[in-house]
Amino acid sequence: MSDTSSAETARANSEPLTAEAVQKWLLEKVAHKLGVKPAEVDPEQYFDEFDLDSTEALVLSGELEDWLGFELETTALWYHPTIAQLARYIAEKQAEHAA
């Protein structure tokens, strides 16, 4: 899986990510952790409603930062508490890093 992460990170750093691409990635990861299909995850649902334990949340956060190639502020989830909101924010942040 580390080969995939490296390839995804390289892609994330070389091409601007759209909010839709980030949302799709987040939906797939959250769905996997919950053991459901991505279509069953509501992107407008608050992260704290997904019943992820603290370890799962930390792992998800680390995978996200690896994929993005940059670190998010620790307050990002407080200010962007849904997948849809966080995806839009990340797309904006990634565009800043690419500029």
A tleap script that builds the chain and sets N, CA, C and O, in Angstrom:
source leaprc.protein.ff14SB
mol = sequence {
  NMET SER ASP THR SER SER ALA GLU THR ALA
  ARG ALA ASN SER GLU PRO LEU THR ALA GLU
  ALA VAL GLN LYS TRP LEU LEU GLU LYS VAL
  ALA HIE LYS LEU GLY VAL LYS PRO ALA GLU
  VAL ASP PRO GLU GLN TYR PHE ASP GLU PHE
  ASP LEU ASP SER THR GLU ALA LEU VAL LEU
  SER GLY GLU LEU GLU ASP TRP LEU GLY PHE
  GLU LEU GLU THR THR ALA LEU TRP TYR HIE
  PRO THR ILE ALA GLN LEU ALA ARG TYR ILE
  ALA GLU LYS GLN ALA GLU HIE ALA CALA
}
set mol.1.N position { 0.805 -1.191 0.000 }
set mol.1.CA position { 0.000 0.000 0.000 }
set mol.1.C position { 0.852 1.261 0.000 }
set mol.1.O position { 0.386 2.308 -0.448 }
set mol.2.N position { 2.070 1.194 0.482 }
set mol.2.CA position { 2.918 2.370 0.494 }
set mol.2.C position { 3.257 2.832 -0.915 }
set mol.2.O position { 3.467 4.025 -1.133 }
set mol.3.N position { 3.317 1.900 -1.894 }
set mol.3.CA position { 3.554 2.301 -3.268 }
set mol.3.C position { 2.399 3.153 -3.779 }
set mol.3.O position { 2.614 4.152 -4.465 }
set mol.4.N position { 1.182 2.758 -3.448 }
set mol.4.CA position { 0.010 3.517 -3.855 }
set mol.4.C position { 0.021 4.888 -3.203 }
set mol.4.O position { -0.274 5.885 -3.863 }
set mol.5.N position { 0.358 4.957 -1.909 }
set mol.5.CA position { 0.385 6.240 -1.222 }
set mol.5.C position { 1.398 7.169 -1.859 }
set mol.5.O position { 1.127 8.359 -2.021 }
set mol.6.N position { 2.566 6.645 -2.226 }
set mol.6.CA position { 3.588 7.463 -2.867 }
set mol.6.C position { 3.091 7.984 -4.204 }
set mol.6.O position { 3.289 9.155 -4.530 }
set mol.7.N position { 2.449 7.124 -4.975 }
set mol.7.CA position { 1.930 7.543 -6.277 }
set mol.7.C position { 0.832 8.583 -6.099 }
set mol.7.O position { 0.777 9.564 -6.841 }
set mol.8.N position { -0.038 8.373 -5.122 }
set mol.8.CA position { -1.117 9.332 -4.891 }
set mol.8.C position { -0.566 10.670 -4.417 }
set mol.8.O position { -1.045 11.725 -4.833 }
set mol.9.N position { 0.451 10.627 -3.538 }
set mol.9.CA position { 1.046 11.869 -3.061 }
set mol.9.C position { 1.681 12.619 -4.217 }
set mol.9.O position { 1.517 13.834 -4.327 }
set mol.10.N position { 2.401 11.919 -5.078 }
set mol.10.CA position { 3.032 12.558 -6.228 }
set mol.10.C position { 1.971 13.203 -7.114 }
set mol.10.O position { 2.155 14.316 -7.606 }
set mol.11.N position { 0.863 12.497 -7.313 }
set mol.11.CA position { -0.222 13.031 -8.126 }
set mol.11.C position { -0.824 14.253 -7.463 }
set mol.11.O position { -1.091 15.256 -8.125 }
set mol.12.N position { -1.038 14.174 -6.164 }
set mol.12.CA position { -1.647 15.288 -5.447 }
set mol.12.C position { -0.762 16.526 -5.500 }
set mol.12.O position { -1.266 17.648 -5.536 }
set mol.13.N position { 0.546 16.328 -5.506 }
set mol.13.CA position { 1.458 17.461 -5.539 }
set mol.13.C position { 1.630 18.032 -6.935 }
set mol.13.O position { 1.982 19.203 -7.076 }
set mol.14.N position { 1.389 17.231 -7.977 }
set mol.14.CA position { 1.632 17.705 -9.328 }
set mol.14.C position { 0.390 18.252 -10.007 }
set mol.14.O position { 0.503 19.054 -10.934 }
set mol.15.N position { -0.785 17.843 -9.574 }
set mol.15.CA position { -2.032 18.290 -10.189 }
set mol.15.C position { -2.919 18.917 -9.126 }
set mol.15.O position { -3.002 18.414 -8.006 }
set mol.16.N position { -3.577 20.006 -9.470 }
set mol.16.CA position { -4.524 20.573 -8.509 }
set mol.16.C position { -5.658 19.583 -8.240 }
set mol.16.O position { -6.186 18.959 -9.160 }
set mol.17.N position { -6.010 19.456 -6.999 }
set mol.17.CA position { -7.118 18.583 -6.628 }
set mol.17.C position { -8.404 19.389 -6.604 }
set mol.17.O position { -8.421 20.543 -6.176 }
set mol.18.N position { -9.458 18.779 -7.059 }
set mol.18.CA position { -10.763 19.414 -6.968 }
set mol.18.C position { -11.409 18.992 -5.647 }
set mol.18.O position { -11.025 17.992 -5.041 }
set mol.19.N position { -12.386 19.768 -5.223 }
set mol.19.CA position { -13.142 19.399 -4.026 }
set mol.19.C position { -13.820 18.048 -4.234 }
set mol.19.O position { -13.939 17.259 -3.297 }
set mol.20.N position { -14.261 17.786 -5.454 }
set mol.20.CA position { -14.919 16.514 -5.758 }
set mol.20.C position { -13.958 15.334 -5.593 }
set mol.20.O position { -14.341 14.292 -5.060 }
set mol.21.N position { -12.719 15.493 -6.046 }
set mol.21.CA position { -11.729 14.419 -5.916 }
set mol.21.C position { -11.397 14.156 -4.456 }
set mol.21.O position { -11.271 13.003 -4.043 }
set mol.22.N position { -11.256 15.221 -3.672 }
set mol.22.CA position { -10.959 15.066 -2.245 }
set mol.22.C position { -12.149 14.421 -1.542 }
set mol.22.O position { -11.976 13.533 -0.706 }
set mol.23.N position { -13.354 14.867 -1.881 }
set mol.23.CA position { -14.546 14.289 -1.265 }
set mol.23.C position { -14.646 12.798 -1.587 }
set mol.23.O position { -14.970 12.001 -0.706 }
set mol.24.N position { -14.374 12.413 -2.823 }
set mol.24.CA position { -14.427 11.002 -3.213 }
set mol.24.C position { -13.419 10.198 -2.387 }
set mol.24.O position { -13.744 9.116 -1.898 }
set mol.25.N position { -12.206 10.717 -2.231 }
set mol.25.CA position { -11.163 10.037 -1.458 }
set mol.25.C position { -11.634 9.867 -0.013 }
set mol.25.O position { -11.537 8.778 0.552 }
set mol.26.N position { -12.143 10.947 0.579 }
set mol.26.CA position { -12.611 10.894 1.963 }
set mol.26.C position { -13.777 9.924 2.128 }
set mol.26.O position { -13.816 9.159 3.092 }
set mol.27.N position { -14.720 9.952 1.199 }
set mol.27.CA position { -15.863 9.034 1.267 }
set mol.27.C position { -15.397 7.587 1.223 }
set mol.27.O position { -15.890 6.749 1.979 }
set mol.28.N position { -14.449 7.290 0.338 }
set mol.28.CA position { -13.950 5.917 0.230 }
set mol.28.C position { -13.243 5.480 1.510 }
set mol.28.O position { -13.433 4.354 1.968 }
set mol.29.N position { -12.438 6.354 2.084 }
set mol.29.CA position { -11.703 6.012 3.303 }
set mol.29.C position { -12.640 5.834 4.495 }
set mol.29.O position { -12.508 4.872 5.251 }
set mol.30.N position { -13.575 6.748 4.663 }
set mol.30.CA position { -14.511 6.648 5.781 }
set mol.30.C position { -15.376 5.405 5.614 }
set mol.30.O position { -15.612 4.681 6.582 }
set mol.31.N position { -15.846 5.152 4.408 }
set mol.31.CA position { -16.664 3.968 4.147 }
set mol.31.C position { -15.889 2.696 4.480 }
set mol.31.O position { -16.427 1.776 5.096 }
set mol.32.N position { -14.637 2.649 4.073 }
set mol.32.CA position { -13.812 1.474 4.369 }
set mol.32.C position { -13.687 1.268 5.875 }
set mol.32.O position { -13.826 0.147 6.364 }
set mol.33.N position { -13.428 2.336 6.600 }
set mol.33.CA position { -13.269 2.234 8.055 }
set mol.33.C position { -14.578 1.832 8.741 }
set mol.33.O position { -14.566 1.179 9.785 }
set mol.34.N position { -15.707 2.228 8.141 }
set mol.34.CA position { -17.010 1.885 8.716 }
set mol.34.C position { -17.526 0.534 8.220 }
set mol.34.O position { -18.487 -0.005 8.769 }
set mol.35.N position { -16.888 -0.011 7.182 }
set mol.35.CA position { -17.330 -1.281 6.626 }
set mol.35.C position { -18.595 -1.164 5.798 }
set mol.35.O position { -19.409 -2.086 5.759 }
set mol.36.N position { -18.758 -0.016 5.130 }
set mol.36.CA position { -19.927 0.212 4.276 }
set mol.36.C position { -19.460 0.663 2.893 }
set mol.36.O position { -18.268 0.871 2.668 }
set mol.37.N position { -20.410 0.812 1.972 }
set mol.37.CA position { -20.095 1.311 0.639 }
set mol.37.C position { -20.015 2.835 0.682 }
set mol.37.O position { -20.726 3.466 1.464 }
set mol.38.N position { -19.150 3.443 -0.158 }
set mol.38.CA position { -19.046 4.910 -0.169 }
set mol.38.C position { -20.389 5.613 -0.371 }
set mol.38.O position { -20.615 6.686 0.190 }
set mol.39.N position { -21.275 5.022 -1.162 }
set mol.39.CA position { -22.582 5.645 -1.399 }
set mol.39.C position { -23.427 5.732 -0.126 }
set mol.39.O position { -24.380 6.508 -0.059 }
set mol.40.N position { -23.074 4.935 0.875 }
set mol.40.CA position { -23.819 4.938 2.137 }
set mol.40.C position { -23.326 6.005 3.119 }
set mol.40.O position { -23.920 6.194 4.180 }
set mol.41.N position { -22.248 6.697 2.767 }
set mol.41.CA position { -21.683 7.726 3.643 }
set mol.41.C position { -22.184 9.086 3.163 }
set mol.41.O position { -22.001 9.455 2.003 }
set mol.42.N position { -22.811 9.817 4.065 }
set mol.42.CA position { -23.348 11.139 3.743 }
set mol.42.C position { -22.233 12.180 3.889 }
set mol.42.O position { -21.715 12.372 4.989 }
set mol.43.N position { -21.858 12.855 2.790 }
set mol.43.CA position { -20.781 13.845 2.880 }
set mol.43.C position { -21.152 15.074 3.710 }
set mol.43.O position { -20.282 15.877 4.049 }
set mol.44.N position { -22.438 15.227 4.039 }
set mol.44.CA position { -22.874 16.353 4.871 }
set mol.44.C position { -22.995 15.965 6.350 }
set mol.44.O position { -23.333 16.800 7.188 }
set mol.45.N position { -22.718 14.703 6.660 }
set mol.45.CA position { -22.779 14.238 8.053 }
set mol.45.C position { -21.524 14.703 8.787 }
set mol.45.O position { -20.431 14.720 8.221 }
set mol.46.N position { -21.693 15.077 10.042 }
set mol.46.CA position { -20.547 15.519 10.841 }
set mol.46.C position { -19.618 14.349 11.145 }
set mol.46.O position { -20.071 13.230 11.389 }
set mol.47.N position { -18.301 14.623 11.127 }
set mol.47.CA position { -17.314 13.573 11.383 }
set mol.47.C position { -17.570 12.859 12.703 }
set mol.47.O position { -17.428 11.639 12.783 }
set mol.48.N position { -17.945 13.602 13.737 }
set mol.48.CA position { -18.140 12.965 15.046 }
set mol.48.C position { -19.346 12.036 15.083 }
set mol.48.O position { -19.536 11.312 16.060 }
set mol.49.N position { -20.154 12.046 14.043 }
set mol.49.CA position { -21.300 11.142 13.966 }
set mol.49.C position { -20.964 9.810 13.281 }
set mol.49.O position { -21.813 8.921 13.204 }
set mol.50.N position { -19.739 9.673 12.789 }
set mol.50.CA position { -19.345 8.450 12.089 }
set mol.50.C position { -18.915 7.323 13.025 }
set mol.50.O position { -18.639 6.215 12.564 }
set mol.51.N position { -18.855 7.584 14.316 }
set mol.51.CA position { -18.468 6.578 15.307 }
set mol.51.C position { -17.085 5.972 15.048 }
set mol.51.O position { -16.867 4.782 15.272 }
set mol.52.N position { -16.169 6.796 14.580 }
set mol.52.CA position { -14.783 6.353 14.457 }
set mol.52.C position { -14.123 6.559 15.810 }
set mol.52.O position { -14.313 7.597 16.446 }
set mol.53.N position { -13.350 5.576 16.253 }
set mol.53.CA position { -12.651 5.798 17.515 }
set mol.53.C position { -11.454 6.709 17.260 }
set mol.53.O position { -11.126 7.005 16.111 }
set mol.54.N position { -10.807 7.148 18.331 }
set mol.54.CA position { -9.727 8.125 18.193 }
set mol.54.C position { -8.563 7.589 17.362 }
set mol.54.O position { -7.935 8.343 16.618 }
set mol.55.N position { -8.275 6.308 17.480 }
set mol.55.CA position { -7.192 5.712 16.697 }
set mol.55.C position { -7.531 5.741 15.206 }
set mol.55.O position { -6.691 6.096 14.379 }
set mol.56.N position { -8.764 5.365 14.871 }
set mol.56.CA position { -9.190 5.384 13.469 }
set mol.56.C position { -9.157 6.807 12.901 }
set mol.56.O position { -8.768 7.013 11.751 }
set mol.57.N position { -9.558 7.767 13.699 }
set mol.57.CA position { -9.543 9.160 13.253 }
set mol.57.C position { -8.112 9.632 13.012 }
set mol.57.O position { -7.844 10.322 12.028 }
set mol.58.N position { -7.197 9.267 13.900 }
set mol.58.CA position { -5.792 9.646 13.717 }
set mol.58.C position { -5.191 8.997 12.482 }
set mol.58.O position { -4.455 9.640 11.733 }
set mol.59.N position { -5.502 7.730 12.270 }
set mol.59.CA position { -4.997 7.023 11.085 }
set mol.59.C position { -5.531 7.693 9.825 }
set mol.59.O position { -4.781 7.937 8.880 }
set mol.60.N position { -6.823 7.987 9.814 }
set mol.60.CA position { -7.437 8.653 8.662 }
set mol.60.C position { -6.768 9.999 8.399 }
set mol.60.O position { -6.473 10.335 7.252 }
set mol.61.N position { -6.533 10.757 9.444 }
set mol.61.CA position { -5.885 12.052 9.309 }
set mol.61.C position { -4.481 11.910 8.724 }
set mol.61.O position { -4.086 12.680 7.849 }
set mol.62.N position { -3.734 10.925 9.212 }
set mol.62.CA position { -2.391 10.684 8.696 }
set mol.62.C position { -2.399 10.258 7.231 }
set mol.62.O position { -1.572 10.712 6.441 }
set mol.63.N position { -3.333 9.386 6.876 }
set mol.63.CA position { -3.450 8.952 5.478 }
set mol.63.C position { -3.809 10.134 4.584 }
set mol.63.O position { -3.294 10.255 3.472 }
set mol.64.N position { -4.681 10.994 5.063 }
set mol.64.CA position { -5.078 12.170 4.300 }
set mol.64.C position { -3.878 13.083 4.063 }
set mol.64.O position { -3.656 13.538 2.940 }
set mol.65.N position { -3.107 13.352 5.110 }
set mol.65.CA position { -1.932 14.215 4.963 }
set mol.65.C position { -0.891 13.584 4.045 }
set mol.65.O position { -0.257 14.286 3.257 }
set mol.66.N position { -0.705 12.256 4.139 }
set mol.66.CA position { 0.215 11.567 3.231 }
set mol.66.C position { -0.246 11.734 1.786 }
set mol.66.O position { 0.559 12.021 0.900 }
set mol.67.N position { -1.538 11.555 1.558 }
set mol.67.CA position { -2.101 11.666 0.216 }
set mol.67.C position { -1.956 13.085 -0.322 }
set mol.67.O position { -1.627 13.290 -1.490 }
set mol.68.N position { -2.208 14.064 0.552 }
set mol.68.CA position { -2.141 15.461 0.127 }
set mol.68.C position { -0.710 15.942 -0.065 }
set mol.68.O position { -0.439 16.767 -0.938 }
set mol.69.N position { 0.198 15.430 0.744 }
set mol.69.CA position { 1.574 15.894 0.682 }
set mol.69.C position { 1.821 17.143 1.512 }
set mol.69.O position { 2.866 17.780 1.375 }
set mol.70.N position { 0.882 17.499 2.361 }
set mol.70.CA position { 1.080 18.610 3.299 }
set mol.70.C position { 0.235 18.370 4.537 }
set mol.70.O position { -0.730 17.606 4.523 }
set mol.71.N position { 0.631 19.051 5.616 }
set mol.71.CA position { -0.041 18.871 6.900 }
set mol.71.C position { -1.196 19.857 7.038 }
set mol.71.O position { -1.084 21.024 6.664 }
set mol.72.N position { -2.293 19.369 7.575 }
set mol.72.CA position { -3.442 20.231 7.860 }
set mol.72.C position { -3.343 20.758 9.285 }
set mol.72.O position { -2.735 20.128 10.150 }
set mol.73.N position { -3.942 21.910 9.519 }
set mol.73.CA position { -3.974 22.448 10.871 }
set mol.73.C position { -4.793 21.509 11.753 }
set mol.73.O position { -5.713 20.842 11.277 }
set mol.74.N position { -4.458 21.463 13.022 }
set mol.74.CA position { -5.202 20.605 13.945 }
set mol.74.C position { -6.649 21.057 14.092 }
set mol.74.O position { -7.500 20.267 14.501 }
set mol.75.N position { -6.939 22.299 13.769 }
set mol.75.CA position { -8.302 22.832 13.881 }
set mol.75.C position { -9.134 22.637 12.611 }
set mol.75.O position { -10.302 23.025 12.578 }
set mol.76.N position { -8.553 22.045 11.568 }
set mol.76.CA position { -9.255 21.921 10.281 }
set mol.76.C position { -10.605 21.223 10.429 }
set mol.76.O position { -11.594 21.651 9.834 }
set mol.77.N position { -10.649 20.149 11.222 }
set mol.77.CA position { -11.914 19.427 11.380 }
set mol.77.C position { -12.927 20.189 12.228 }
set mol.77.O position { -14.132 19.975 12.096 }
set mol.78.N position { -12.452 21.067 13.090 }
set mol.78.CA position { -13.382 21.879 13.888 }
set mol.78.C position { -14.090 22.885 13.001 }
set mol.78.O position { -15.298 23.093 13.112 }
set mol.79.N position { -13.321 23.506 12.118 }
set mol.79.CA position { -13.886 24.543 11.262 }
set mol.79.C position { -14.548 23.993 10.001 }
set mol.79.O position { -15.318 24.697 9.348 }
set mol.80.N position { -14.256 22.753 9.659 }
set mol.80.CA position { -14.796 22.101 8.457 }
set mol.80.C position { -15.243 20.702 8.862 }
set mol.80.O position { -14.591 19.720 8.506 }
set mol.81.N position { -16.357 20.597 9.608 }
set mol.81.CA position { -16.719 19.350 10.292 }
set mol.81.C position { -17.434 18.280 9.466 }
set mol.81.O position { -17.861 17.268 10.022 }
set mol.82.N position { -17.576 18.480 8.153 }
set mol.82.CA position { -18.171 17.440 7.312 }
set mol.82.C position { -17.203 17.110 6.179 }
set mol.82.O position { -16.282 17.876 5.898 }
set mol.83.N position { -17.414 15.982 5.542 }
set mol.83.CA position { -16.569 15.599 4.404 }
set mol.83.C position { -16.649 16.653 3.308 }
set mol.83.O position { -15.626 17.041 2.744 }
set mol.84.N position { -17.852 17.117 3.002 }
set mol.84.CA position { -18.030 18.109 1.937 }
set mol.84.C position { -17.302 19.416 2.262 }
set mol.84.O position { -16.625 19.983 1.405 }
set mol.85.N position { -17.443 19.887 3.498 }
set mol.85.CA position { -16.783 21.138 3.882 }
set mol.85.C position { -15.265 20.980 3.889 }
set mol.85.O position { -14.542 21.848 3.401 }
set mol.86.N position { -14.789 19.872 4.444 }
set mol.86.CA position { -13.350 19.648 4.501 }
set mol.86.C position { -12.771 19.489 3.096 }
set mol.86.O position { -11.672 19.973 2.826 }
set mol.87.N position { -13.484 18.828 2.211 }
set mol.87.CA position { -13.012 18.642 0.835 }
set mol.87.C position { -12.834 19.986 0.130 }
set mol.87.O position { -11.836 20.201 -0.557 }
set mol.88.N position { -13.792 20.881 0.299 }
set mol.88.CA position { -13.679 22.213 -0.319 }
set mol.88.C position { -12.479 22.966 0.257 }
set mol.88.O position { -11.717 23.596 -0.476 }
set mol.89.N position { -12.326 22.892 1.570 }
set mol.89.CA position { -11.212 23.570 2.234 }
set mol.89.C position { -9.870 23.016 1.751 }
set mol.89.O position { -8.952 23.780 1.453 }
set mol.90.N position { -9.758 21.700 1.674 }
set mol.90.CA position { -8.510 21.069 1.247 }
set mol.90.C position { -8.171 21.462 -0.196 }
set mol.90.O position { -7.011 21.736 -0.506 }
set mol.91.N position { -9.155 21.490 -1.060 }
set mol.91.CA position { -8.912 21.886 -2.457 }
set mol.91.C position { -8.345 23.305 -2.507 }
set mol.91.O position { -7.437 23.591 -3.288 }
set mol.92.N position { -8.882 24.183 -1.676 }
set mol.92.CA position { -8.375 25.554 -1.610 }
set mol.92.C position { -6.947 25.591 -1.077 }
set mol.92.O position { -6.086 26.273 -1.633 }
set mol.93.N position { -6.699 24.848 0.014 }
set mol.93.CA position { -5.351 24.792 0.610 }
set mol.93.C position { -4.334 24.221 -0.359 }
set mol.93.O position { -3.221 24.734 -0.478 }
set mol.94.N position { -4.722 23.141 -1.062 }
set mol.94.CA position { -3.811 22.498 -1.999 }
set mol.94.C position { -3.458 23.457 -3.125 }
set mol.94.O position { -2.316 23.480 -3.583 }
set mol.95.N position { -4.425 24.248 -3.576 }
set mol.95.CA position { -4.164 25.239 -4.618 }
set mol.95.C position { -3.150 26.279 -4.135 }
set mol.95.O position { -2.306 26.731 -4.909 }
set mol.96.N position { -3.233 26.658 -2.857 }
set mol.96.CA position { -2.269 27.596 -2.277 }
set mol.96.C position { -0.874 26.984 -2.266 }
set mol.96.O position { 0.102 27.662 -2.587 }
set mol.97.N position { -0.768 25.695 -1.895 }
set mol.97.CA position { 0.524 25.018 -1.851 }
set mol.97.C position { 1.120 24.866 -3.243 }
set mol.97.O position { 2.340 24.907 -3.402 }
set mol.98.N position { 0.272 24.691 -4.252 }
set mol.98.CA position { 0.730 24.480 -5.609 }
set mol.98.C position { 1.193 25.798 -6.249 }
set mol.98.O position { 1.997 25.797 -7.182 }
set mol.99.N position { 0.678 26.909 -5.737 }
set mol.99.CA position { 0.998 28.231 -6.324 }
set mol.99.C position { 2.390 28.686 -5.987 }
set mol.99.O position { 2.803 29.768 -6.404 }
savepdb mol mol.pdb
quit
